Amino acid sequence: MVADYIVTIASVQYDNTMVKIVLVEDDVMLAELYQTRLQLAGYECVVANDGITGLQLIKQHMPDLALLDLMLPQMSGDAILRAMRQSDWGKQIKAIFLTNISESEAPEGLKDLGFERYIVKASLKNNELAEIVAETLLPKPPTNS
């Protein structure tokens, strides 16, 4: 049986640690495209093509960020995030939904799970994903009050 995930390593670091991302996307070609763009931007990226494998990889790798599609085989993206938020290990992992479901059609209660961004894939431009990831992961500058 062929493995359902691919691991690539690159070199973006914050606070002297490698930035890890788990991407859970069932469209294999799209997953490879996003993975390549993230790799070229310097991130370590692990890809799963179904929800159960995605949740296992998130728990195993403890990434800085989980990029989740909503509609996935075996377990939906919102179920993955719900499981993460109900566990001690997954409460602090940042999450971005990357889906083709409009936000108005998203599952009820999704906003209560706590995630950083909701992105409709069809509206994503060329290298915008890497930019959004960087914005999400970079520490917020202190405000001058």
WOHUFEN-V538988 format. One record per residue. N is the residue number from 1. RES is the residue in one letter. PSI is psi in radians with two decimals (none if undefined). D_CENTER is the distance of its C-alpha to the mean C-alpha in Angstrom with 1 decimal. Layout:
# WOHUFEN-V538988
N/RES/PSI/D_CENTER
N/RES/PSI/D_CENTER
This chain:
# WOHUFEN-V538988
1/M/2.33/25.2
2/V/2.42/22.6
3/A/2.54/19.4
4/D/0.13/16.4
5/Y/2.80/14.1
6/I/2.45/14.5
7/V/2.27/14.1
8/T/2.61/14.7
9/I/2.37/15.6
10/A/-2.63/16.3
11/S/0.58/17.5
12/V/2.30/15.8
13/Q/2.44/17.1
14/Y/2.32/17.3
15/D/0.70/20.2
16/N/0.38/21.1
17/T/2.51/18.0
18/M/2.34/15.6
19/V/2.17/12.1
20/K/2.42/9.7
21/I/2.37/6.1
22/V/2.16/5.3
23/L/2.15/4.6
24/V/1.85/6.6
25/E/2.16/9.0
26/D/-0.30/12.8
27/D/1.81/14.3
28/V/-0.77/15.1
29/M/-0.73/16.4
30/L/-0.70/13.5
31/A/-0.75/11.1
32/E/-0.69/13.7
33/L/-0.87/14.0
34/Y/-0.73/10.5
35/Q/-0.78/10.7
36/T/-0.77/14.1
37/R/-0.71/13.4
38/L/-0.68/11.0
39/Q/-0.80/13.6
40/L/-0.48/16.4
41/A/-0.13/14.9
42/G/0.34/15.2
43/Y/2.63/12.0
44/E/2.25/11.9
45/C/2.21/9.4
46/V/2.32/9.6
47/V/2.34/9.3
48/A/2.53/10.4
49/N/0.11/12.3
50/D/2.85/13.0
51/G/-0.70/11.9
52/I/-0.80/14.3
53/T/-0.69/13.4
54/G/-0.84/9.7
55/L/-0.72/11.0
56/Q/-0.74/13.5
57/L/-0.62/11.3
58/I/-0.79/9.4
59/K/-0.71/12.9
60/Q/-0.77/14.4
61/H/-0.28/12.4
62/M/1.11/11.6
63/P/2.90/8.8
64/D/-0.45/8.9
65/L/2.42/5.3
66/A/2.17/2.7
67/L/2.03/1.3
68/L/2.24/4.8
69/D/2.70/8.1
70/L/-0.83/11.0
71/M/1.83/13.7
72/L/2.66/13.3
73/P/2.59/16.3
74/Q/-0.61/17.3
75/M/2.24/14.9
76/S/2.82/13.2
77/G/-0.66/9.8
78/D/-0.58/11.9
79/A/-0.64/13.8
80/I/-0.88/10.9
81/L/-0.67/10.2
82/R/-0.79/14.0
83/A/-0.69/14.6
84/M/-0.83/12.4
85/R/-0.41/14.3
86/Q/-0.09/17.5
87/S/2.74/17.4
88/D/-0.65/18.4
89/W/-0.41/15.8
90/G/0.02/12.7
91/K/-0.59/14.2
92/Q/-0.04/13.2
93/I/2.22/9.6
94/K/2.60/7.9
95/A/2.49/5.6
96/I/2.29/5.3
97/F/2.28/6.9
98/L/1.72/7.6
99/T/2.95/10.9
100/N/0.17/14.6
101/I/2.22/15.8
102/S/2.68/17.4
103/E/-0.57/16.7
104/S/-0.37/20.3
105/E/0.07/19.8
106/A/2.71/16.7
107/P/2.53/17.7
108/E/2.43/20.1
109/G/0.02/19.0
110/L/-0.75/15.3
111/K/-0.44/16.0
112/D/-0.23/17.5
113/L/-0.35/14.4
114/G/1.75/13.2
115/F/2.80/10.1
116/E/-0.74/10.1
117/R/2.76/10.0
118/Y/2.00/10.7
119/I/2.27/11.0
120/V/2.09/13.4
121/K/-0.68/12.8
122/A/-0.40/16.6
123/S/0.00/16.9
124/L/2.26/14.7
125/K/3.01/17.1
126/N/-1.35/17.3
127/N/0.31/15.6
128/E/-0.56/14.2
129/L/-0.81/10.4
130/A/-0.65/11.4
131/E/-0.75/13.5
132/I/-0.73/11.1
133/V/-0.82/8.8
134/A/-0.78/12.3
135/E/-0.67/13.5
136/T/-0.66/10.8
137/L/-0.44/11.4
138/L/2.41/15.1
139/P/2.52/17.5
140/K/2.34/19.4
141/P/2.59/23.0
142/P/2.53/25.7
143/T/2.48/27.7
144/N/1.99/31.4
145/S/none/33.3
